Amino acid sequence: MVIRGALKPGALIEEAAEMERLGVGRTPLREALQRLAQEDLIEVVPRRGYFVTTISAAEMFQIFEARLNMEIQAVRLAAERATPDALEAQRELLEEARAGIAVDNRDPVWNLDIDEQFHGLIASASGNRYLAATLTRFYGLSVRTLYLSSIPITLVKDEIANFTAVFDAIAAGDPDGAETMMRKHLEFDPMTMIGLAPQAPRQSVEA
């Protein structure tokens, strides 16, 4: 709800209302809120409660800048370290993506999920669990910015060639090629490019 903007920036989290909406008790709710606080999605204000964090243009830039550099590091490591199981998972994701394209799946949630899995599989294949965990956090922050900005989603069908090229470079054990293709993929990504350089208006952008 925070990431998708159902809970607006600056909003007070009403514990009783959220317990009823989610069907959970106070303890699991507070545990979830503490975890969200660690991920910079919720702010704990002493004696006042839990508030959805706000985000400034400067903070957006910092998120984009950090994520861009981590994505490049992750894809290079993946090309050097990807296991057969990791490569198989990547092939399975491409099959799932192509199946969705075949039926013209335009559901934003599905399209974002495929993109998230794409980046998640690469982070996992890097073999660095700390980098993978940090990228997961930054991906969530980035997607939240996408929702708050009301930027339209690029459909998977428009990115499948880039997905394939990145995975092919990883499978070939080619870090330079993997980096080149990841940069090509990310150059149309609002969560890197909005903060890094002025861009001409586009009909759609990718998460």
Secondary structure, DSSP 8 states (H G I E B T S, - for coil): -TTTTSS-TT-B--HHHHHHHHT--HHHHHHHHHHHHHTTSEEEETTTEEEE----HHHHHHHHHHHHHHHHHHHHHHHHH--HHHHHHHHHHHHHHHHHHHTT---HHHHHHHHHHHHHHHHHHTT-HHHHHHHHHHHHHHHHHHHHHT--B--GGGTHHHHHHHHHHHHTT-HHHHHHHHHHHHTT-HHHHHHHS-----S-B--
